[in-house]
Every structure is written in C-alpha cells, then in structure tokens.
C-alpha cells in the first residue's frame, strides 16, 4: 500500500506561483511513475504532469507546458509540482497519483494510476 498526502495548495492571484508537495508513505515510490492530476467542479479529471522514476522523463499537456514543472526527491519519497504564471482556469483540486506498474512510461490516463492522494485545493483569483 502507498499513502499519498498532498500539501501546498491555497489561494493565489493570477500570475502568482504555488508549489505543491506529495509525500508518500508505506512504500518507497522511487521505482514508480508519479503523476499530478486536477479536477475542477463540473469538469473531468485532467492530467497535468508526470515523471518517471529517475526524473529524466517528464510529460505535460499543452495547457500547462512551460508554466508547471514536476520534480521528485526519491530520498525524501516526495514529488513536487511547481506552478508558475497561474491562471484562473488552473483553479481545481490537485491530486497526486502513483503508477506502480510503470517505471519509465508516463501515462496521461488516470486509470493507469493505482494510488491517489486526497487532493489539495488550488484557487486562482483574477
């Protein structure tokens, strides 16, 4: 079992930055692909970033590319999401997820990830 706990969400003005953290416990996540997803009210869950076990392969959708950066510290069993130039449309609950069946291939599909955190709210005001 892997427990994931997100933190770092909050209220920020448009153009501002936030750094989300995802702390894992129960098992090391150093060999897993990790991802960040978000879900806004009334919308489907959306992939926003993924990283392979080494951190050398990262994936982003066009909506956040150039603004968001995913990183990981395997020694701390933690994954991060640095979000810059935030926009009101980035407002959502952000979730961290672990794909325990993949070490190298980063999937953008939520159903490929087996473990999820409880989420952290990010609100961007205009």
C-alpha positions in Angstrom: 0.0 0.0 0.0 1.1 3.5 -0.8 -0.3 6.5 1.1 -0.1 9.9 -0.7 -0.6 13.2 1.0 -0.7 16.5 -0.9 0.0 19.9 0.6 0.8 23.4 -0.6 -2.5 24.4 -2.1 -4.2 27.7 -1.4 -5.5 30.9 -2.8 -3.2 32.9 -5.1 -3.7 35.8 -7.5 -3.4 35.3 -11.3 0.2 35.4 -12.3 1.3 34.0 -9.0 3.0 30.8 -8.1 2.4 27.8 -5.8 4.5 24.7 -5.1 2.6 21.5 -4.3 4.1 18.6 -2.5 3.1 15.0 -2.4 4.6 12.9 0.5 4.4 9.2 0.1 4.5 6.6 2.9 4.0 2.9 3.3 6.3 2.0 0.5 9.1 3.7 -1.5 7.9 5.4 -4.7 11.4 5.6 -6.1 10.6 3.0 -8.8 7.3 4.3 -9.8 6.0 6.8 -12.3 4.3 9.6 -10.5 1.6 12.0 -11.8 -0.3 15.1 -10.9 -4.0 15.5 -12.0 -6.6 18.1 -11.3 -10.3 18.3 -11.3 -12.4 21.4 -11.4 -16.1 21.5 -10.5 -18.2 20.1 -13.3 -15.2 19.0 -15.3 -13.4 15.8 -15.9 -10.2 14.9 -14.2 -7.2 16.2 -16.2 -3.6 15.1 -16.3 -1.2 18.0 -15.6 2.2 16.4 -15.2 4.0 13.1 -14.9 7.6 12.0 -14.1 9.4 8.7 -14.5 11.4 7.0 -11.7 14.6 8.8 -12.4 13.1 12.2 -13.1 14.7 12.3 -16.6 11.4 11.9 -18.4 8.6 14.4 -17.8 5.3 14.9 -19.5 2.9 17.8 -19.6 -0.2 18.7 -21.6 -0.2 21.9 -23.7 -2.4 23.7 -21.1 0.4 23.8 -18.5 3.6 23.3 -20.6 6.1 26.0 -19.8 4.3 27.0 -16.6 4.3 23.8 -14.5 7.3 21.7 -13.5 7.2 18.3 -11.9 10.1 17.0 -9.9 10.9 14.3 -7.4 13.2 13.6 -4.5 13.4 9.9 -4.1 15.4 10.2 -1.0 12.5 12.0 0.6 9.8 9.9 -1.1 8.3 13.1 -2.3 7.1 14.6 -5.6 6.6 18.3 -6.3 4.6 20.4 -8.7 5.9 23.9 -9.2 3.2 26.1 -10.7 4.1 29.5 -12.1 2.1 32.1 -14.1 -1.1 30.7 -12.6 -4.4 31.5 -14.4 -8.0 31.4 -13.0 -8.6 28.3 -15.2 -6.0 26.5 -13.2 -8.4 26.5 -10.2 -9.1 22.9 -9.2 -8.4 20.2 -6.7 -5.0 18.8 -7.4 -4.2 15.1 -6.9 -1.0 13.2 -6.7 -1.0 9.6 -8.0 1.3 6.7 -8.3 1.6 4.2 -11.2 3.1 1.2 -9.5 3.1 -0.8 -12.8 5.4 1.6 -14.6 8.9 2.7 -14.0 9.6 4.5 -17.3 6.5 5.2 -19.3 4.5 8.2 -18.2 0.8 7.7 -18.8 -1.6 10.6 -19.1 -4.6 8.3 -18.3 -5.8 8.4 -14.7 -7.0 4.8 -14.8 -3.3 3.7 -15.1 -2.6 5.1 -11.6 -3.3 2.8 -8.7 -2.8 5.1 -5.7 -4.2 8.6 -5.1 -3.9 11.3 -2.5 -6.9 13.1 -1.0 -6.2 16.3 -3.1 -5.4 19.9 -2.3 -7.4 22.9 -3.4 -5.8 25.5 -5.6 -7.8 28.7 -6.3 -6.5 31.3 -8.6 -8.3 34.7 -8.4 -8.4 37.1 -11.3 
